[in-house]
Amino acid sequence: MTSTRLSHLKTDLRATRTRLAVFFAAVVLFFCTSAQAEIKIQYATLSKQSDSAYALNADFRIILPSQLQNAVMHGTPLFFVMEYSMARPRWYWSDEDVVSARRESRVSYNSLTQQYRVVIGADQYRFNTLNEAVLYASRATQWRLIRANQYVTGEQYDASVRLYLNTSKLPQAYQLNSLTQQGWGLNSGWYRFNFTPR
């Protein structure tokens, strides 16, 4: 009786250890995956144009989780949204919104040509690798945002820019994944900086 009970205890202990080992391995794998999948801002600046308008130059670093890389390879397009806003601070009231803009980049793979395509508005660009396509989608180069009549020279403005993966355009199975896995909710968060037109 005692030896049987002891045998059951040893079996239960082994099973518990195995379950704990599997659990901790899953936790480590989850956090490693989450740490690798990200969007980070590298820089954002506004440059004055010849007609006194201002254009945004911004660069983000995107690291896709392997599941999304595989999804693109199997025909699922990814939609990255870049948003910009500019406000005039007011001490007596809430800030005045001056400019807001949104730009969507569609990254997809064509299995016939074995090329990746980035579509931004009416413009299309082709690349040989997913890294090149994602790199292009993560940048804004001379994106004209602020007309000359939208600012006062010498006044300070609060500017913000962000980039995120639009998970609402993913197939439903991937949308559910984005809710349960941190790494799928790719969003740089708002990067804020001051801007004083000259």
N, C-alpha and C positions, 0 to 999 in steps of 0.2 A: 504494500500500500504506500509506504513512504517512498520507495524507489520509483514507483509509478508517478507519484505527485512531483517528485524531484525531476523526473524526466520531462513532465509537462511544463514545469517551470523553466527548464533549460530551453525547451522548444519555444516557449512564449518569449523568453529573453532574446533568443536569436532572431525571431520574427520582428520583435520591437526594434532591435538594433538595425536590421535590414531596412525597415520602414523609415527609421530616423536618417540613415545614410542616404536613402533615395530622396527624402524630403530636403535634406541639406544640400544635396547635389543640385536639385531643382531650384532651390533658392539662389545658390551661387550662379547657376546658368542664367536665371532670370535677371539678376542684377548685372551680370557681365553683358548680356544682350542689351539691357536698358542703357547701360553706360556707353555702349558703342553707337547706338542709334540716336542721332541728335541733329539739330540745326543750330549753328552758332554764328553770330555776327562777327565779321572780320573788320569791316569799317563801313562808314556811311558819311558822305560829304555832299555838299551842294556847290555847284560851280556856275558862275555867271556866264551867260551866253552873249553873243554880239548884239542881240536885240534887247538886252537887259532882263530877259527871262532867266530862271534858274533851273538847272537840271540835277537830278539825283544820280550819284554814283555810289553803288553799294555792293558789297560782296559778303555772301554768307557761305558757311561751310556745311554741307549736308552729308551726313553718314547714314545710309539706308540700312535697315535690318535686312538680313539675308532673305527673309520671307517676301519682302517687297521687291527685292532684286529679282527673285524667282518669278514673282507675279508679273513683272514687266516683261520678262523673257517669254512668258506664256500668254501675252496679249492683253494684259491689264494696264491701261494707261494711268499715270500718276498726274495729279493736278496740284501744282504749287502756286500759292497765292502770295504776292507781295503787296503789302498795304503801306501807304504813307499818309501822314496827317501833319498839319501845321496849325498852331494856334497862337493867338496874341494874348499874352497874360494881361489880366485886368484885376487890379486890387479891389475894386468896388463891386465886382460882379464875377460870374463864372467866366472862364477863358472864352475868347471869341474864336470859333473855328474858321480858319481862313482857306485852307486847302485840304482836300482829302482825295486820295486816288487809290485805285486797286488794279492790279495786273495779274493775270493768270497765265501760267506756263504749263502746257500739256506735254508730258514726256511719254513716248510710246515706242514700241519696237515693231518693225516690219520684218517678218520672217522670210519674205520673198527676197528682199534686197539685203537682208541681214544688217540693217542699219537702224539706228535710233533716231527718232525725230522729235524736235522741240517746236511746238507751235505757240507763238505769242501773238495774239490778235490775228491779223491777216498774214503775218510773216511765218515762214517755215525754215527750219535749219536741220541739216542731217549730220549725224556723227557716227563714227565706227564703234565707239564703246559707250556703255552706260555712264561711266564716270565722266566722259566728256559732255554728254547730254545733260547730266545733272549739274555739272559745273556751270554750263551756260545758263540753265534755268535758275541758278542761284545768284545770278548777277544782274545788276541794273547798270547800264552804261549810257550816260547822257539821256536819262529818262526825263523829258521836259515836263515839269510839274507846276511851276510857279510863273505866271505871266507878270509882266512889268507893272500892271495895274492892280496886282493883288498884294503888294507889300509897300511899306513906307521905309525909305532908306534911313538907316541908323537905328531903327526900332529893333528890339530883340523879340524873337519868336521861339516857341517851343516846338521842335520837330520830333517826329517819331516814325520809325519804320520797323516792320517785322516781316517774316517769311514763315509760312506754315503749309503743311500738307493738308489739302482739303479732303478729309476722310469721308465726307458725305457723298463724294462722287466715286468712291470705291464700291465694288460689289458687296452685297450685304454680309457675306461671310467675313470679308476683310474689315467691314465696319464694326462687327461684333468683336473681332480681334483687337481693333484699336481701342475699344472700351476696356478690355481686360489686360492688355499688355501696354506698359508704359512707353516702350520704344516706338509704338505705332503712332502715338499722338505727337508727331513731329511738329514742333512749334518753337521758334526762336524766342518768343516773347518780345515785347516792345523794347526797342533800343531808342533811348531818348537823348537828344542833344540840342544845344542852343544854336540859333542861327540869327545873325545880324547882317542884313543885306547892305552892301556898300555902294 
